[in-house]
Amino acid sequence: MAPAPEEPGHRVTVRLDRLLAARGLTLVELSEQVGVSVVNLSVLKNGRARAIRFSTLTAICEALGCTPGDLLEVEPRDG
C-alpha cells in the first residue's frame, strides 16, 4: 500500500504496482506506451503524486486495460 497521505482528507491510493505486476509490465514499458516519463509514473506508483491529468489517467487505463476504479482507491476513514 502507499504511504500515509500527507494532506488532510486525502485518502486516495494508487494500485499501479499491482496492475503492472498482473500484466507483466515494467514502468519503462508503460512509460513508452503512454508517453509519460518513468519518473512521473514512479511518483504516481509510490503514492507521492498530488494530481493526475485525465489524459494521463486515460492513457494508463487504455494501456493496462483497466478502469480508473481499478487504478485508484479511496481508503476508508479511520474511526
Protein Blocks (a to p, Z undefined) as FASTA:
>chain_A
ZZddfbghiacdcfklmmmmmnopafklmmmmnopafklmmmmmnopafbdcfklmmmmm
mmnopafklmpccdddeZZ
